[in-house]
């Protein structure tokens, strides 16, 4: 064959572009910053920082501005990650290629291959572009990159370059090869039909670049919550300034009081606590060999309602093993490393191995070689007969120590039966046995043996007198941890849906062994005639999906999302990348997974352990539970802080709490105390309750009522202490210290109240939490220093407190603790199941 000339190739290269994915234009740093500045959470951080600067509190101002900078950096890093996805695809689409140009074979960079080029395919080569096979000899390709299936597919030459059917990956005897796939056996020649973005892998790359990562629901809810408080705070600040100016005539004092009150109401701890919880969650889950590429995905995984999983490499080990041997009389043997096969199976094993290449590259041949028994006979390969479209079998002729040679054959069972001269009745019996093995999810090969004289070898395999040796069944074994993990997902109310490109019988067998118990297996052709609503409904009814193309995987994920499901998707191949990125949570296999899959995902399982997904779900639910505890606690604490800042306006007392006290409470004690909740262990029912509703707010009405009840009681107690002390004529500095100490101790009591909503007060004190002990010691030390250290007492304008004063503060905390614990019992019945703290 002649191929293109150099000038023709250059012209097409100029007209159609290089055989690579185009580099998308990157957004500038300025544009990214402007987009981030639209976020309400970031605007509040910046506003808070400016307020602190105006007040001269530079330390707190810098802290808030650093958090704002972190948000901007995270966005830029995410943009870089998207670029790395496309870079990984470019690497796959640009291997070097051996092409025929003007009759000469030359090796060129894959990016210079053009449509119409003749590419030479050899064992071990990676295909440079989509092409149609025009000539081949026993050509097998690993297309798992696109299909996710570990078994190589057989190719045959196209009778003409016309394509009656659109090219698609997977399936034997197709004349199409695809960019990025691997030649595992044989050789051939193909004419390039598509390059760059027009190739199958290029289409995946284009779909990836068009996706935008959704803002996590938790971040959306937190932003809305903070926005509401910001609006309310602005109204209260304006009202406070107005009242001070009109009724007291002190407009400047009113501005200062308004700023203090506004600071007491703005929950700027929310983004701090959210960042801490997700960062600590990512660290905790990394201890279980799970890498979190986006920390917010952990929380979302805890809310997952559907887990879409690939079969090959995810549920299975992505390696072929010999699962069953069957002799002509029907006797079966399941290979076991601990139990040697009966001698009757030795000829079948030996013949199967001799029918393979001496140094196999094919996964099934490797599996057969793993069964090889040492016979002591030195065999020499004399001749090989390759697979042909009209004869789906291959044979090897071996010479031993005797005069005769042995011929070992393997291939499609019916072809092997025909070579053995089976009658119609015997072939029907053979088909029945093969069908039974196929229903078990096995791929079946027939094995036969013959003897011949080396000097008189026939031209084709039909010239040998074969004797049938039996059948070998191959399977990709289920991962040992999968069944237990699937069962735990079910107990947690999470539906597991298997999506594979494999055959329906194999998919059904694997799904059954994994405990998925599918009611039906839908194929890609079934999906073509279904609407998205029908598709989502089918997935709800414990359906499995087989013979699914990459675009259909994406369609399944999108259909489930549009039906309101929170979708987690696992995978490891390039074909999984679009659905991994489209899902709410993409989970890639780190060991066997491709770079493209890992970069498109939000979570990577470093040890490819499917059971780690359950660990991540459990941790996600724990994080969300504990985050609710922390948020409820923060809201409760804001009520007495804001109330005590407002009380002087209503009672005519002097202003006791200034910005320094509010800043100390909110930016030190409040967030530090919230760390206690991050360290809380999971609730006992965390994996026995259904996922929370996707639209359920972070703080439902019941939790808001609970926070208001806590905060109201704390305000009554601390406000009562302040008003009573003032009525008894205590100096303002001592009233300030007494009220501040009472408030801090009441806040500590609220920590114990919120540790768990379902357990007793005794367990709230005895439940292990090292962070809580550290926090209690820290708070006690800070309070002691504020009284004993003159510089600290002057900073806070605290007067001295006596033993009876301290007893009052402790009594306020104890009353708060006992009353709130007693109030849990009537409220517990109305507590939402998914929101139990």
N, C-alpha and C positions, 0 to 999 in steps of 0.2 A: 504494500500500500504506500501511496505517495505522500499523503498528508498535505497540509497547507504549505505554501511558500513563505519565506521570511517576510516578504512585502505584504502578503495577504494577512498574515498574523499581526503585523504592525498596524495595518489599517483597522482591523477589528478591535485591537487593543485601544486605539485612539478613539474609535466610535463608541465602544461599549464600556470602556474603563477596565481597571485592573480587577483581577479575580480575588477580591477581598471586600470586607464590609467597609462602607464609607465611614470616615471619621465625622461624627456629628459635631456641630459647632457648640462649643462649650459656652455656658453662661458666664459672664464676667463676675468677678468678686463683688463689684459694686451692685450689680443687678441682684445677686444672691442676697446681699445684705438688705437691700430695699425690700425684697420679698419677705425676709424674716421679720423685718420691722413691722409688718402688718399684723403679726400675731399679738393678740391682746395680752397674753401672759408676758411676752417680752416688753411690751409697752409699759406694763405695770412695774416690771423690774427696773426699767430705765427711769420711770417717774419716781419710784421709791428712792433710787439712787440720787436723783436730783434734789429730792426733799432733804435727804440726809446731808448732802453737800451744803444746801442752804442753811441747815441747822448747825453746820460746822462739825458734824459727826462723820469724819472722813473714813474711819474704819468700816462702818456699816455701808457707806456709799460705795466704797471700793468693792465690798463683798457682792452687792447687788449688780454692779456693773460687770464684775467678773462672770457672774452667772449669765448675764446677757451675752457676753462675749462667747461663752461656751456654747450657747444656742446657735450662734452664727457659725462657729467652727464645726459643730455637728452637721449642719446643713451642707457645708462645703465638703466635708469628708464623705457624706452620703453621695454627693455628686461624683466624687472621685471613685467611689465603689461602682457606680453605674458604668463609668468609663472602663473600669477593670473587667466588667462583664463582657463588654464589647471587645476589649483587647484579647481576652481569652478565646472568643469566637474567631477573631482574626488569626490567631495562632493556628487554630484548627483548620481554617480554610486556606492556609498558605503553606502546605508542605511542598517539597521539591517534587518535580514530576519529570518522567521520562516520556518525551513526545517524539512523534515522527514528523519532521519538517523537510519537505522536498526529498523524501525518500531516505533521509538520514535520521538515526536515533540520536537525540541530544537531550541532556538533562538541563532543565530550566527552573527558576523559582516558580512556585505554584501561583504566585500573583500574576505571572505573565502568561498563564494558560488562557486561551481564548476559545470562544464558541467555534466548533468545527475542527479543533485540534484532535489528532489521534493520540491517545495516551496509552502507554504500555503498562499493564497491570501484572505484578509479580508478587509472590508470597512475601508478606511482611510490609508491603507498601501501603501507604495511606492515600486514598483517592483524592485527587486534587480538585475535581469539579464534578458536577452532575453530568452523566454521560450514558450513552446507549451502547451496550456490548455488541460488537460486530464479529468478534472471534474469541473463543475461549476453550480452555482445556481443563476440566475438573475444577472450575472456579467457584470458590466459597468465600463469602464476605461476612465479617462481623459488623452488623448494622445496629448494634445495641445503642450506639451513640444517638440514633434517631428513633429506634423502636423500643429500647429498654430491654430487649430480649437477648439472652446470653447465647442462644443457639445460632450458629452461622447459617446463612441462607445460600442456597445453590443458585447459580446464575446460568443462563443459556444465551446463546447469540440470537440477536433479532434477525428474522428472515429478511427484513428490509429496515430502512431507517425511518419508515413511517411508524407513528405511535398511535395505534388504535385506542389505547387506554392511557389515561394520564399516569405518569410515573409515580410510584409510591414505594416507600421502604417496607421491608418485611415480605415474607412469602417466597417459596421456592420457585425456580424456573422463570423468574422475571429477567428481562434483558437490561434492567436499569441499575446503574451504580451511582452512589451519591457522595458528594464532597465530605471528607472527614472520616469516612468509613474505612475499615481495615481489611486487606486481603489476607485470609488465613490459610488458603490452600489454592494451588493451581496457578494458572496464568491466563492472560487474555489481552484483548485490545478493545478500546471503546472510543466512540466519537463524542466529544464534548457537546452537550446541548444547552447547559446553563452555567453561568459563572457568577461570582460575587453575590449581590443581593437577590439575584434571580434563582439561585440554588436553594435547595430545601433548608440547609443550615443558615443561608443568608436570610431567608424569610423569617426564621426564628430570631435571628439577630435584630431584624427590623422591628419585629413585634416587641422585643425586649426594650428597645430604645424608645418605643412609643408609650410604655407603661409609666405611670406616675405612682409612687408609693403612697398609699393612703395614710392620712394622719391617724395615729392610734386613737381608738375610741376614748381611752382613759385621758389622753391629752386633750381631746375635744371637750370632754365633760369637765375636766379641771379648768380649762380656759373659760368655759361658759360660767362655771361657778364663781371664778375670780372676777369675771366681768360684772356679774350681778352685784357682788360685794363692792366693786369699784363704784358702780352707779349709786348704790345706797350710801356709801361712804361720802361721795361728793355732795349728796343732798344733805347729809347730817352735818358735814363741815360748814356748808353754807348756812344752815339753820343755826348752828352754834355761834358762828361769827355774828349773825344778825341779832340773836337774842342777847348776846353779851353787849353788843353795841347799843341796842335800843334800851335795855333794862338796867345796864350797869354803866353805860357810857364809856367803857374801856374797849375801844375797837382793836387796839394792839393786843391787849390781853385776850380778846376774843379770837384774834387770828392765831395766837399761840395755843389757846385751848382747842380751837378747831383742828389745828395740825396734830396735836396730841391725840384728840379723839379720832381723827381720820386714820392715824397710824394704828390706833388700837383696833380699828375695824377692818383695815385692809389685811387680808390673809396672805401676806407675801410669803408665809411659811409653806404654803401649798406647793409651789414649784420646787422649793428646797427639799421638802419631804419626799415629793414624787421622785426627784432626781436621786436622792439617797436610797430610797427603797429599790428602785430599778437597778441602780449600780450595785448595791449589795446583793440583790437577787441574781444578777449576772455573775457575780463572784461565787455565790453559793452553788449555782448550777454548774459552774465550771469545775467544781470539785467532783462532779459526777460525769466528767468527760463530755460535757455539752458546751459548745461555744455559742455564745449569744452575740450575734453581729449587730442586732438592734435591741437594746434592753427592753423597750416597750413591748416587744413580741412576747416576752415571758408572761406578762399580765394578760395579753390577748389570748395566749395559748390556754390559760386557765379558764377562759370563757368559750373555748372551742366547742361547737356542737357536732361538727362533722370532721372526721380525719380521713382524707383521701390518700390512699397509699398505693405506690407502685408495687408490683410483685417482685420482679427480678432485682436482686441486690438490696431489697428493703424487707419484704417478708421472707425471701429466700436468700441463700448465700451467694448467688451469682457464680456458681461453679457446677459443672455437670458431674454426677456420680452414677455409677451403675447401681440402680435400685432393685433390679430383679433379673434373674437368669431363669429361662424356661427351656427344658429339654423337649424333644419331639413327643415324648409320652405324656407331657403336661406337668412333669415334676418341676417344682419351683424352688429357688434358693435366693434369699435376700442376703447380699454380701455383708459380712460382719467381720471387722478386724480381729475380734476375739474368737471367732469360730471359723475354722477352715472348711471350705466347701467339700462335699462328698466327692470321692474320686470320679463318680459318674459325670460331674460337671467340668472336670479337667480338660477334656477335648474342646468343649465349647469355649472355655476361657482362653486356652492356648490358641485356638483358631481365630478367635476375635482379636487377640493381640497381634497375631501374624498378619491379619488383614489391614492393620494400621501402618502408617509410615513409621520407620524405625525411630525417628526423632519427631514425634507428633507436635503439631501446632494447633490442631483442631481440638476443642474442649472434650468432645465425646471420645476421641482417640486417646487423649490423656487419661480419661476416666478408665478406659479399658486397660491401659498400661499399668494403672495403679493396682490391678488385680493380678498382674503377671506373676506366675510361679516359676521359680528357677528349675529348668528341666535338665540342665547339664549338656544339652545339645547345642552345637554351634551352627546357627543358620546363616546362610548367605543369600541376600536378595538377588534374584536372577532377572526378574522382569515384573513390571507393574502394569495393570490394566486400569485406566482411570474411569471415572464416572462419565457417562454420556447421557444426553437427553432421552435417547431411545432405549437406554439400558441403565437403570438407576442402581448400579452396583459397581463395586471396585474390587479388584483381586490383586494379590501379590503372589508371585511364584518364588519359593524358597528352596535352596539346595542344602541338604543336611549331609551327614556322613555316609549315607548309603547311595545307591545308584539312582533311586527315584527322587523326584522333587515333590514338594507339597504345595498345593494351591489353596490359599485362604481367601474367602470372599465374604463381604458384608455389604448390606444395602437395604433398599426397601424390601420388606418381608415378601410381598407378592412377587417381586422380581427374583429374589433368591429362590422362592418356591418354584418359579418357572424354570430357573437354571437347573434345579434339582429334578425336573421332569415330573412334578406332582400332577396328579389327576385333578379334575374339576372338583371332586368331592373333598380331596385333601386340601386344595386351595381354599375351599369354603370353610373348612375346619380351621385352617391357619388364619383366615380373616377374622373369624369369631374370637380367636385367642388374642389377636392383635387389638381388636376393638375393646376387649375386656381390659387389656393393659392400658390402652389409651384413655379409658374412662377413669383410670386411677391417676391420670395426669402424666403418664410416661410417654417418652418418645421411643419408638421401637425400631430396632434393626434386626434383620435376619442374618444368620451366619451359616456358611456352608464350607465344605472341605472336599478336595479332590487330590488325586495323585497323577503324575504324568512323567514322561521321559523328557529330560531337559533339552534333548536334541530335536524334539518335534513339538514345538509350542504352536498352538493355533493362533490365528490372527485376532480373534475376539474371545471373550469369556464363554461364549456359547459352545465353544469347542471342547470344554472340559466336562467330565462326568462327575458332577458335584453330588455330595451326600449332605443332606440337611443336618446341621448340628444343633440348632435351636434358636431362641430369640433372646435378645438383650434389651432390657428396658432402662432408659436413662431418665434421671430427674434432677432438677435443681432443688436441693433439700431445703426444707423449711428451717428458718433460724430457731434454735432451741427456746429462746425467750419469748417468741412471738405469741404463742397461745395464751400464756399467762397475762401478757401485756394487753392483748385484745379483750380478755375477760375483764380486766380492771377498767379498761375504757368503757365497756358496757355498763359496769356497775356505776360509773361516773356519769352515765347518760350520754355518752359520746358514740355516735354511729361511725363505724369504720367501713369505708367503701373502697374496694380494690379496683384499680384501673390499670389495665395491662394491655400490651400489644400482642400477647400470646394467644394461643388457640383457646376456644371456649372450654373444651374438655379439660385442658391443663389448668386453666383459670379456676374452673369449678372445683377440681380436686384440691388445689392449693388453698382456696378459700375455705373449703370444708375442713381441711386439716388445721387451718389457723383458727377455727372456731367462729368464722364469719357467718356460716350457714346461710348462704344466699338463696333467696326464693327463686331467682332467675338470673341468668347471665345474658346481658345485652351486648350485642356486637356493634361495631362501627356502622354497619349498614342499617341496624335498627335505629341508631341515633339520627341518621340522616332524615328519617321521616317523622321525627318527634319535635314538638315545640319545646322551648326552654322550660315552660311550666310542667309539661309532661315529663321532661328529663329530670327536673328537681323532684317531682313526685315519685318517679321510679327509683331514684337514689334513696328516698326516704323508706322505701319498702324493701330494704335489705337486698338490693340488686348489686350484682358485680358487673364489671365492664371488661370485655375482651375484644381483641383486634381493634384497638382504639388508636387512631392517628394523633400526632401531637396537637393539631388544631382542635381535635375533639376533646382532648384532656382539658384544654383551656375552656372549651365551651361548657364542660361539666362543672368546672370550678365556678365560672361566671353564673351559670344557672342556679347553683346552690346559693351563691352570694345574693343574687336577686331575690331568692326566696326567703331571705332574712337569716340564713345560716352564717355562723362564724366558722370559716373554713381553714383547716390546717391541711397542708399538702406535703407529702414526703416524696423524695425522688433522688436520683443520682446521675441521670444522663442529660445530655444537651436537650433531648426531647422534652425533658421535664422542666427546663428553665422558664418558659413562659408561664406555665401554671404555677410554678413555685413563686414567681414574682407577683402573679395576679392574686394568689390566695392571701387571706389575712395574715397567715403565718406560713412561710415556706421553710421546710425542714429538709436539709440536704444531708446525705451520707458523706462523711468526711474521708473515710478510708478508700472506698471504691468510687466515690462521686467525682464527677468532672469539675474542673475549675469553674466552668460556666454555671453549673448547678449550685456550687457553693457560693459564688458571688451573687447569684440571683436570690438566695435564701436569706432568711433572718435568723435561723438557728441551724447549727451544724452539729451532727452527732459524730464526735471525733472517733469513737470506736465502733461505729455502724451498729450500735445496739438498739434494736427497736424498742426494747424495754426502757431506754432512756427517755423516750417520748413521754411515757407515763410519769417518770420522775419530774419531767419539765411541767407537765400538766398539774401534778400535785403541788409543785413549788409555785406555779402561777396562781393557783387558787389560794394558797397560803398567803402569798404577797397581797392579793386583792383583799382578803379578809383583814389582814393586818393593816393595810392601807386605809380601809374603812374605819378601823379602830382609831388610827392616828388622826384621820380627818375629822371624825366625830369628836375626838378629844380636843383638837385645835379649835373647832367651832365652839365647843363648850367653854373653853378657856377665854375666848374672845368676849363672851358675854360679861363676865365680871370685870375684865380689863376695861372694856368700853363703858360699862356701867359706873365704875369707880372714877373714870375720867369725866363722866357726865354729871355725877352726883353733886359736885361742888356748885355747878350751875343751877341745879334745882334747889339746893339747900342754903345757898349763900355762904357756904364754907370756902376758905381759901383753897386755891388750886394745889392739890397734894402731889399728884403724879404729873411729871413733866416728860418731855420726849426721851430723856435718858432712862427713866424707869420703864417706859413703854418699850423702848428699844431693847433694854436688857431682858425684859420678860419675853418678847416675841422672837428676838434673834438669838437668844442664848438658851434660856430655860425651856421655852416652848419646843423648838426643834430638837434640842438635846433629849428632852423627855420623850419626844416622838420616836427616838431611836429604840426605846424600850419595845415599842410595838413591832418594829422590824425584826427584832430578835425573838419574838414570840414563836413558839412551836405551833404546828398546824393543829386545827381542831380535829376531833376524833372522826367526824363524819365528812371530812373534806373530800373524800373520793367515793362517798356513798350518796351524794346528792346530785341532782341534775345541774347542768350548766345554767348560769344565770341568764335571764332573758337579754338578748342583744341590746334592746333599747332601755334596759334598766339603768336608772341614774346611779352615779357613784354614791350619792347619799339620798336614799329614798325617804319618803315622808316620815316613816317610822323612826329612822335614824335622826332626822332633823328634830323631831319631837323629843327624842331621847337626849340629844345634845342641848336643846333648849331647856329641858328639865334640869340637867346637870348644871348648866350655866346659870339658870335662874336661882337655884338653891345656893350655888357658890356666891352669887351676887348678894343674896339676902344675908348670908352669914358674914361675909367680909364687909359689906356695906353697913350691916348692923354694928359690927365692931368699930368701924370708923365713926359712925354717927354717935354711938354711945360714948366712945373715948372723947370725942369733941365736946359732948354735953357735960362730961365730968370735968372739963377744963384742962385736959391734958395738952401740953404744948404741941404746936403744929409739927415739929420735927419728930416728936415721940409718936403722935398719931400716924404720921407718915410711915414710920418704921413698923409700928404695930400692925397697921393695915397691910403693908407690903409683906410682912412675915406671914400674916394670916392667909393672904392670897397665895403665896408660894406653897405653903403647906396644904392648902385646899387643892391646889393644882396637883400636888403629889398624890393626894387621896384619889383624885380623878383617874390617875394612871392605874391604880389598883382596881377601881371600878370598871374601867374599860378593857382590862386585860382579857376578860372573857365574859360574854353575856350569858353563857349557858352553865357555868360552873359556880361553885359556892365561894363565899368569902374566904374560907379556910384555904381552898385551892389557889385563890388569887394571891395569897401570901406564900404558899409552899411550892407552887409551880416553878420549876427551875428557870431562871433567866439571869445570867451573870450580868448582862447590861443593866438590868434594873438595880442590882446592888451597887454597881458603879455609879449610876445616876443619883441614887439616894445619898451616897457618900459625897458626891460632887455638890449637890444642892446644899447639904448640911454644911460643907466646908465654905461655900460661897456666902451663906447666911452668917456663919460665924465670923468670917473675915469682914463682912460689911458692918459688923458691930464692934469687933475688937480692933480692927485696923483703922486708925484715925483718918488716913487719907481716903479710904473707901467710904467711911461714914460721912466725910465732908462731901465727897462726890455725889453721894445719894441724898445728902442732907437728912441723915438719920440721927435721931436723938437716942439716948440710952434706954434699954428695956430691962425690966427686972424679972425675977422668977415668976411672979404672978401674971405679968404681961405675957411671957412665953407660954404659960399654962393656958391662957385664953386662946392663943394661936393654935396650940395642939388640940384643944377642945373643939374649935371650929372645924378642923380637919376631920376629927373623929366623928362628929355629928354628920358631916357631909358624907363620909364613907358609909356609916350605918344606914342613914335614910335612903341613900341611892341604892344600896344593896337590897334593902327591903322592897324598894319600888320595882326591882327587876321582875319579881314573881308575877304580878298581874300583867306586866307588859310583855312577858316572854311569849305568851300565846299569840300575840299579834306580830311577833318579829318575823320578817321574811326568812324563809328557809335558806335562801342563798346568801343572806346577809348576816347570818349569825356570827357574832364576834367572839 
